[in-house]
Amino acid sequence: MHFDLTFKIDGHVYRYIYDRHFNSNEDFELKESMEVNGQSIFDRKDLTITTELDGYRSIKLAEQTSAMEGLLALVPDDVQGLNTLRIAKGYLESVRYYPLAQRFEEHRMPRSPLITAQEFDAWFTDPEKSDRVRSVQFRIIAMSEHFPEKLEELQVILGDKGLGLISEIQVGKVEIPESESTSNLENKVNNHAYIVGFTPGYGIAGSERNFWALGLSAGTLRVLQLLTFLIYDESSCALMEQPEDSVHDGLLVKVIDVLKAYSHKTQLLCTTHSAGIMNSFDSTMIRLVSADERGLTNVNSLSESEVICAQQYLEDEGSLSEFLEGLQ
């Protein structure tokens, strides 16, 4: 495994390199390093870290411990330069990957729109353990309970003065009757369930009714998912796989405009086959991804001459997607 990542935070350029592989003797070799503005912060080889932090030159770590985690745990908080690692670690931990969820199968669908307080508390402790539909509902419940300003923000974007998809989002509580199995003190406190309802936007079929998540169309659910994750998670970098899935072209252009509006605080990387998405961006923002004969993935931006040709093509002949298709 090897990756070389460069990112910028508050004008400072960070570079993080991680390389791990097995040699001919089946022993692993591990290298890990970080530098900021060209100055080394640490350099790891196998279990030993060499660092430029004040008062520390060499530290031993266990194999499974990352260099950043180890240094932050072992080095006192007041050591100069340690805050640089905190900033980098916070950025990397806030990167989120949103894969293209598979179509729902009937037998996998939740049979009830109710989410018990125990289920919500378990998710709030470990948000990664959830399917696509319930992860949206869990986040909306969390907004309602803890971050009402985020729920209002989501509602404005989806509402009749925004995308016009959902005019109202409601989060209700339902009391669950006690039984002998739920008579202890803990369950008496949490003997309720949540239900999340959606009223379609004005002019959409069913706008006079209230639906739960699986009653929404696939396109509406997809947009709801993307925007809920974007607003709630506040990722440093959001990796979105094929945001165009199930979304018709007219709506997709509006959704892309919303995503662009958040790019000042969340970097967005989208994989796509959609001409509509490619045509919504400048040619300098497009990266071409391909696999070589060895199975390695290559990512390339357009060359300076290709950017000039793309701009001329857009002015005189056609769309960016058509130009990119000609490069394949």
Secondary structure, 3 states (H helix, E strand, C coil): CEEEEEEEECCEEEEEEEEEEECCCCCEEEEEEEEECCEEEEEEECCEEEECCCCCCEEECCCCCCHHHHHHHHCCCCCCCHHHHHHHHHHHHCEEEECCCCCCCHHHCCCCCEEEHHHHHHHHHCCCCCCHHHHHHHHHHHHHHHCHHHHHHHHHHHCCCCCCCEEEEEEEEEECCCCHHHCCHHHHHCCEEEEEEEEECCCCCCCCCCECHHHCCHHHHHHHHHHHHHHHHCCCEEEEECCCCCCCHHHHHHHHHHHHHCCCCCEEEEECCCHHHHCCCCHHHCEEEEECCCCCEEEEECCHHHHHHHHHHHHHCCCHHHHHHHHC
